[in-house]
Amino acid sequence: MAHGTLAFIVSIKEEETEAMPTAFVPNNPFLDMIQDKFLDEETADVCFEVSSSEIEEDRSKRSRSSTSFHAHSQILNICAPMLASLFESNEDRS
């Protein structure tokens, strides 16, 4: 004590530590498996056929082209339920 004041001397030393290990995150193959099935004609149970045609000024059709997109109904049910509902049979709606 000096002149009625209590003084503390504090020394802080940082300990050397090993680098923190990175978290182990296992590889999940699910995403790769789903992406492999994207537009897969063999396993798809739904096919969208999108067509377009150009109309001449005299209202006659000039050309027509169409493209098919293959999809899976279960993925549509999860990601686009309103679109998937278009493919339900009349028996499923009752």
LOKOLRO-639928 format. One record per residue (C-alpha): residue in three letters; x, z, y. Coordinates in Angstrom, 1 decimal. Each point is the difference from the previous one (the first is absolute). Layout:
+------+--------+--------+--------+
: code :      x :      z :      y :
+------+--------+--------+--------+
:  ala :      X :      Z :      Y :
...
+------+--------+--------+--------+
***
This chain:
+------+--------+--------+--------+
: code :      x :      z :      y :
+------+--------+--------+--------+
:  met :    0.0 :    0.0 :    0.0 :
:  ala :    1.3 :   -1.0 :    3.3 :
:  his :   -1.6 :    1.3 :    3.2 :
:  gly :   -3.3 :    0.8 :   -1.9 :
:  thr :   -0.3 :   -3.5 :   -1.5 :
:  leu :    0.0 :   -0.6 :   -3.7 :
:  ala :    1.7 :   -3.3 :   -0.8 :
:  phe :    0.0 :   -1.9 :   -3.3 :
:  ile :    2.4 :   -2.7 :   -0.9 :
:  val :   -1.5 :   -2.5 :   -2.4 :
:  ser :    1.9 :   -2.6 :   -1.8 :
:  ile :   -1.8 :   -2.8 :   -1.9 :
:  lys :    1.7 :   -2.1 :   -2.5 :
:  glu :   -1.7 :   -3.0 :   -1.6 :
:  glu :    0.6 :   -0.1 :   -3.7 :
:  glu :    1.0 :   -3.3 :   -1.5 :
:  thr :   -2.6 :   -1.1 :   -2.5 :
:  glu :   -0.3 :   -2.9 :   -2.2 :
:  ala :   -2.2 :   -2.8 :    1.1 :
:  met :   -3.6 :    0.5 :   -0.8 :
:  pro :   -1.0 :   -2.2 :   -3.0 :
:  thr :   -2.6 :   -2.6 :    0.7 :
:  ala :   -3.3 :    0.5 :   -1.6 :
:  phe :   -0.5 :   -1.6 :   -3.4 :
:  val :   -2.9 :   -2.5 :    0.2 :
:  pro :   -0.6 :   -1.7 :   -3.3 :
:  asn :   -0.7 :   -3.7 :   -0.1 :
:  asn :   -3.7 :   -0.7 :   -0.5 :
:  pro :   -0.6 :   -3.4 :   -1.6 :
:  phe :   -3.7 :    0.0 :    0.8 :
:  leu :    0.3 :   -1.9 :    3.3 :
:  asp :    2.2 :   -2.7 :   -1.6 :
:  met :   -2.5 :   -0.3 :   -2.9 :
:  ile :   -3.0 :   -0.5 :    2.4 :
:  gln :    1.9 :   -2.5 :    2.1 :
:  asp :    0.9 :   -2.0 :   -3.2 :
:  lys :   -3.7 :   -0.3 :   -0.6 :
:  phe :   -0.8 :   -1.3 :    3.5 :
:  leu :   -1.5 :   -3.5 :   -0.3 :
:  asp :    0.6 :    0.0 :   -3.8 :
:  glu :   -2.4 :   -2.5 :   -1.5 :
:  glu :    0.4 :    1.3 :   -3.6 :
:  thr :   -1.2 :    3.6 :    0.7 :
:  ala :   -2.3 :   -0.6 :    2.9 :
:  asp :   -3.8 :    0.4 :   -0.6 :
:  val :   -1.1 :   -1.3 :    3.4 :
:  cys :    0.8 :   -3.3 :    1.6 :
:  phe :   -0.7 :   -1.0 :    3.7 :
:  glu :   -0.2 :   -3.7 :    0.7 :
:  val :    0.4 :   -0.7 :    3.7 :
:  ser :   -0.7 :   -3.5 :    1.1 :
:  ser :    0.0 :   -1.8 :    3.3 :
:  ser :   -1.1 :   -3.4 :    1.0 :
:  glu :    0.5 :   -2.0 :    3.2 :
:  ile :   -3.0 :   -1.8 :    1.4 :
:  glu :    0.2 :   -3.2 :    1.9 :
:  glu :   -1.8 :   -0.6 :    3.3 :
:  asp :   -2.7 :   -2.0 :   -1.9 :
:  arg :   -0.5 :    3.1 :   -2.2 :
:  ser :    1.5 :   -1.4 :   -3.1 :
:  lys :    2.4 :    2.1 :   -1.9 :
:  arg :    3.6 :   -1.2 :    0.2 :
:  ser :    2.0 :    2.2 :   -2.2 :
:  arg :   -0.4 :    3.1 :   -2.0 :
:  ser :    2.6 :    2.5 :   -1.3 :
:  ser :   -0.4 :    3.2 :   -2.0 :
:  thr :    2.2 :    2.9 :   -1.0 :
:  ser :   -0.5 :    2.5 :   -2.7 :
:  phe :    0.9 :    3.7 :    0.4 :
:  his :    0.0 :    2.1 :   -3.2 :
:  ala :   -0.7 :    3.8 :    0.3 :
:  his :   -0.8 :    3.1 :   -2.1 :
:  ser :   -3.5 :    1.6 :    0.3 :
:  gln :    1.3 :    3.5 :   -0.3 :
:  ile :    2.4 :   -0.5 :    2.9 :
:  leu :   -2.8 :   -1.5 :    2.1 :
:  asn :   -2.2 :    3.0 :   -0.8 :
:  ile :    2.7 :    2.3 :    1.4 :
:  cys :    1.2 :   -2.1 :    2.9 :
:  ala :   -3.0 :   -2.1 :    1.0 :
:  pro :   -3.2 :    1.6 :   -1.4 :
:  met :   -2.3 :   -2.1 :    2.1 :
:  leu :    1.7 :   -3.2 :   -1.2 :
:  ala :    0.0 :    1.3 :   -3.6 :
:  ser :   -3.8 :    0.7 :    0.2 :
:  leu :   -0.6 :   -3.8 :    0.3 :
:  phe :    1.2 :   -0.4 :   -3.6 :
:  glu :   -2.2 :    2.6 :   -1.6 :
:  ser :   -2.6 :   -1.3 :   -2.4 :
:  asn :   -3.7 :    0.6 :    0.6 :
:  glu :    0.1 :    2.5 :   -2.9 :
:  asp :    2.5 :    2.2 :    1.8 :
:  arg :   -2.1 :    0.1 :    3.2 :
:  ser :   -3.0 :    1.6 :   -1.7 :
+------+--------+--------+--------+
***
